[in-house]
């Protein structure tokens, strides 16, 4: 992108259009309240299980880092606007 005003305006308009489409898609496919609550509780349980057996002072292991990256990916995938 060159960076002139016309290109920047076009880019901003395209981003806003994409964001509007994403919000519409999320609203059209939102889970039922009970299903959303069940997912949230399952994620809390999952996070609790990840913390079992770890000490606050211990250095993270490779397995800990892998689990954290996977948890972050799940959290990002399930994030709703």
Secondary structure, DSSP 4 states (H G I P E B T S, - for coil): ----HHHHHHHHHHHHHHHHHHHHHHHHTPPPHHHHHHHHHHHHHHHHHHHTT--TTSPP-HHHHHHHHHHHHHHHHH---
